[in-house]
């Protein structure tokens, strides 16, 4: 029976309501916490700023919650937030909820203005006093008895659980300072009868109700009763259409993002974030309708935003669903259960649906496994008993134009979904997959296994079946099944990883069974790695290292959990600034790669350097400078390399160089004095800046290494030198040679090479391939230090930055491996102690074969820049150990003095006692680009329909300073091979020598249709052309015109300093044979935000000026107007300028279509 106290009853008890003349003195009402099956509900107000409602539980008191009306809090230290002017008085905006144990919540009744920007921020401040006051807000507090204590909810938002002994039930409700109770008492618990269904109280989320009128509801309530949704009320709903990304208009490039600091208490109508207890929810039952004429799409997100400091990383799982009975997507079930009247257009009623949404809870296994409050191993002192559930317009990839942000944001169309009820479902059996080995990585000779931790919430043993779909690095699938018994409570079952070769694996697991006649199912997903036995012998002399944040950005701070990952990967060095004592590092053979820059050390204060040298006596490299550059320094390649006129330094730059040189002299003297054996690296900084010291003729007694920091990011590892990519070693080596620094070492600093796998970044496979190839190139350049990547991804909003998701392991604490970990571990195992010897001639500048000496053997690292092809090695005897990038045996067969090796974009390694004497190429193979409704825009079947633009295009030739190019002496002709119809197969372009043009300078040609632009019908999203390449690192640029007469050219840049387009080399001629070279066409999301494709495309208005808008879209229809073709007479291949095998390329079949993948 429902028991409540009315206003009159409370007044009789010594009324707790404030009188008109002022606040009543503190008064207390006694009550009893009801047993299971009922909850205690309190409806109350704080009445005034400073007014309080206090709820105490237990006698003696075991827990206490104090709710206080308050002003908007003073500016906090979360620097991602908008700063509130000091003169702003944001009165009566929040309710603070503080527990006796220290847990604190700030509940914004008026919106938290720090989440808004620009005019919206100003509007919130301007309208502040007109918004509902916090002190007058009638809140609802629920207390539910649980086995472990009392569960607290505030306005439908889960707070926490506080301990309470089973024999305690006393409640004391005290109000003061204007606080008042409107209603209290026990009411039926909506959870009663099903421990595995959690219906959410949406009434407390009224700010998300929206303005769409809702009327009569006709529903089969009995059909909803099983899902605890029978109480649906059209006045209580969530309008997902309110959801939007508040920072969309600013498109901030900042690395700290308030979006990942949001919570359920922010008072933001646009942020539909709910707060629920942490449980392994498997699905959400959603009662919903779609407003007429609006989008049926929404994203349901389960996860956790960290509401302090720099927020959380991508610790979320997303399900994209389409509420459309004719074409549902992402749903387990969608069935009509009634109608609801929505809007004012006279529609009789729109369908009401019961949707079963699978929750991606498997993507947040770290939060499910975390327990307790150990700051070293848990979420850095944050409480761990809650999750966020969010409903938003469809989330899509956000890739910043400068490839500096890799993110996912609600950028889809305004959602028409109206939610009238939500019930979360968990299961009677819950399974977590754990690993006793750090990083879910195992040596094959140590009986690898995972642990299945099963929580059986029933009273009897249950049979659990596991279906495992295991996918390897190359996409091959193995299916496994396991059946086991789970006793009541928590038990652990080992799962042996038998009969799997070395490598990286993605495991998709489904656990299911039947309890009391009801089927249950739960999924889990994880990655694991299997490694061959560790036979490495290298120690401090090893060049390999990586970056570890040591706790910053919510990374694991405990060396006992991270250093084993270094050791398994064969990496012997971490960055300077080590926070732990040396002994544990010695256990895992890890030392700092170098002594970091200590610019504050002076001749009279050398203690920091002395301390480092004492702690790390084997570290013999010291750095001078850290991320130092010259103000206003051009991004152009040095004039000595391009033949361009020199650009003299300004007086300010010359003065800065003088200051920097004086610092080098001071630091070098200190370092040499403390340790004459210490080598000095002048770095780290961009290649263009650090190379200046050769031009400045810095004496060699002041430095021993030129240290480079190339971010590399998503730039192809064989792309030509820019100053920012792997091949930028060439720039420094050339400058050293020009200025007489014979064989002067060029190396990397303690941080280089950051390849993100965040949204819009590299795939796991490409990151693995490119990191390994980066390292192989550095070995070929004989870099004494090779420090690439992060060891683990960060778990702050910094994750979305160009650095945050560049780890070889995923976020703390689980540290699930990425394939890059195995690829690099394979490299260090196969090349342990090896020394680079030479580049074996392969016959193609797109195929690499690097020879290393390892004891009595040679080891060959072999790969293709693009695609794959078989190659034959001529050897005088059987090859030795030969593996692919995952450490799997290649199974090579030696026949007639030769062995066939599969060369792919993933390096493989062939060991031989005998050197390779010949290298023969097989036919190249390239993956197809799947297009729906492809249309051949122009077949390019001969030269009659195309012409070379004789005058070239000066603006194009000068579009980026670090891509020097001139109009090329390029001949056009028809290809020699004929098709069945007797017509030429395409157009041949041949680059002729141009004496006087430097090797690094590209040569371009402009091709255009003789009869004018070629129409493109429909709305395709991809444009490409078939290219028979020469691996010469040329490039195809597309130009089309739109219906407004604007030109669109695929070379977007920021001024002339930064080329934003195609860092990945998709349109580069880095291949042999025929390949479809394509790019996505520019477009925006339905919200108006630009899609990742926009970074490639420059819009040029009728006046010839670049249109700077980020969101200007082509006006359809469009027509292809030009092809720009870049070619090279020579390219940097391994370490030398080398001509491609052919000066010619061929083109045919310009094609548009819609990608199907």
WOQUIHU-V665233 format. One record per helix or strand. SS is the DSSP state (2 for helix, 1 for strand). FROM is the first residue (numbers start at 1). TO is the last residue. Records with the same first field share a line. If there is no record, write none. Layout:
SS=FROM-TO / FROM-TO
This chain:
1=3-5 / 19-19 / 22-22 / 27-32 / 38-45 / 52-57 / 63-70 / 94-99 / 104-108 / 139-146 / 149-154 / 157-162 / 170-176 / 180-188 / 197-199 / 214-219 / 238-239 / 272-277 / 283-290 / 295-295 / 297-303 / 316-322 / 329-329 / 331-342 / 350-358 / 386-392 / 395-399 / 405-410 / 415-415 / 417-425 / 429-434 / 441-443 / 449-456 / 462-472 / 477-486 / 489-496 / 503-515 / 518-531 / 544-547 / 573-574 / 591-592 / 595-595 / 602-602 / 605-605 / 621-624 / 679-682 / 705-708 / 745-748 / 752-752 / 786-792 / 801-801 / 807-809 / 817-817 / 835-839 / 847-854 / 857-864 / 868-874 / 879-883 / 889-889 / 894-895 / 898-903 / 908-912 / 918-921 / 925-925 / 931-938 / 946-948 / 965-967 / 970-974 / 978-978 / 984-984 / 987-991 / 1002-1009 / 1014-1016 / 1022-1030 / 1034-1041 / 1047-1049 / 1053-1054 / 1058-1059 / 1068-1069 / 1072-1080 / 1084-1084 / 1090-1090 / 1098-1100 / 1106-1107 / 1118-1127 / 1131-1133 / 1136-1138 / 1144-1155
2=7-12 / 113-115 / 118-126 / 128-130 / 134-136 / 202-208 / 221-225 / 240-242 / 258-261 / 361-369 / 438-440 / 444-446 / 552-554 / 559-569 / 582-587 / 607-615 / 639-642 / 651-674 / 687-690 / 692-695 / 726-738 / 764-780 / 797-800 / 819-830 / 954-957 / 1092-1096
